[in-house]
Amino acid sequence: MLDATTRSGGTATASPRAAATEFAVAVTAATPVPLTLTARCVRVLLSPWSRLSLLLVLLAAAGASVLLFQPQRLLAHGWPPHLGGAAAAVVFAVAYGLCTVAFVPRPLLNLAAGALFGSSFGLAAALAGTVLGAGVAFGLGRVLGQDALRPLLRGRLLKTADGQLSRHGFRSMLAARLFPGLPFWAANYCAAVSRMGWPAFLLATALGSIPNTAAYVVAGARAATPTSPAFLIAMACIAVPALVGAVVAWRKRHHLRGHGRPSV
């Protein structure tokens, strides 16, 4: 009788049982569902700091492998005799790329490319290995390290470098490759932490690495005749960019110091 009177008056009143059901559904929806052990493990493994730890482990393992296998012996013992021609150059390019990820100095690898394959094939193999190694390092840094390291870019110099690489990626990377000074691996991982795109990074690496790589390859190919014009020109092409890079770095140091002073 009460329910009928209420409905006839135009006001709908829910029964106690319906109200209790709605309250239980609301509480269940608001209560977070506890994660299973597998879900928790996956979340921890995919966290930014776990991925950064994996990157550091991989880099440490790569450095240890260089100390163990000593790829610099390639210069003294030469390439495996059963490989020759284009196949040897392709295998060398792949090994070159992996060695650069493992922190083997590129000048050593470029000299080896020239000594083993001559100027033309040696330059092609060295450039292919350079782009391959840079791409692998960039990918590792972008996937495993960017999310953890970007929140740490708080200092003035770090913010300036990150902004330069993010807004002017191609130009900045091209300058870093043309004028040696910043280590190859450091440029790769700095670019990976920034917002630079893949095409700009790879293209700038390929174009900017040509002069320095060619100079070392020619020097390696003509190392048996150190008084030849080709060898002397190659050595000059190595020394001049290094000197120019040192001068530019010195001037940039004063420029950054001036920007770092507090304004009065």
Secondary structure as the mmCIF struct_conf table of DSSP 4:
data_model
#
loop_
_struct_conf.conf_type_id
_struct_conf.id
_struct_conf.beg_label_comp_id
_struct_conf.beg_label_asym_id
_struct_conf.beg_label_seq_id
_struct_conf.end_label_comp_id
_struct_conf.end_label_asym_id
_struct_conf.end_label_seq_id
HELX_RH_AL_P HELX_RH_AL_P1 LEU A 2 SER A 8
TURN_TY1_P TURN_TY1_P1 GLY A 9 GLY A 10
HELX_RH_AL_P HELX_RH_AL_P2 PRO A 16 ALA A 30
BEND BEND1 THR A 31 THR A 31
HELX_LH_PP_P HELX_LH_PP_P1 PRO A 32 THR A 36
HELX_RH_AL_P HELX_RH_AL_P3 LEU A 37 LEU A 45
TURN_TY1_P TURN_TY1_P2 LEU A 46 LEU A 46
BEND BEND2 SER A 47 SER A 47
HELX_RH_AL_P HELX_RH_AL_P4 PRO A 48 PHE A 69
TURN_TY1_P TURN_TY1_P3 PRO A 71 GLN A 72
HELX_RH_AL_P HELX_RH_AL_P5 ARG A 73 HIS A 77
BEND BEND3 TRP A 79 TRP A 79
TURN_TY1_P TURN_TY1_P4 PRO A 81 HIS A 82
HELX_RH_AL_P HELX_RH_AL_P6 GLY A 85 VAL A 101
TURN_TY1_P TURN_TY1_P5 ALA A 102 PHE A 103
HELX_RH_AL_P HELX_RH_AL_P7 ARG A 106 LEU A 140
HELX_RH_PI_P HELX_RH_PI_P1 GLY A 141 GLY A 145
HELX_RH_AL_P HELX_RH_AL_P8 GLN A 146 LEU A 149
HELX_RH_3T_P HELX_RH_3T_P1 ARG A 150 LEU A 152
BEND BEND4 GLY A 155 GLY A 155
HELX_RH_AL_P HELX_RH_AL_P9 ARG A 156 ARG A 167
BEND BEND5 HIS A 168 HIS A 168
HELX_RH_AL_P HELX_RH_AL_P10 GLY A 169 LEU A 178
BEND BEND6 PHE A 179 PHE A 179
BEND BEND7 LEU A 182 LEU A 182
HELX_RH_AL_P HELX_RH_AL_P11 PHE A 184 VAL A 193
TURN_TY1_P TURN_TY1_P6 SER A 194 ARG A 195
HELX_RH_AL_P HELX_RH_AL_P12 TRP A 198 GLY A 208
TURN_TY1_P TURN_TY1_P7 SER A 209 SER A 209
HELX_RH_AL_P HELX_RH_AL_P13 ILE A 210 ALA A 221
TURN_TY1_P TURN_TY1_P8 ARG A 222 ALA A 224
TURN_TY1_P TURN_TY1_P9 PRO A 226 THR A 227
BEND BEND8 SER A 228 SER A 228
HELX_RH_AL_P HELX_RH_AL_P14 PRO A 229 GLY A 260
BEND BEND9 ARG A 261 ARG A 261
HELX_LH_PP_P HELX_LH_PP_P2 PRO A 262 SER A 263
#
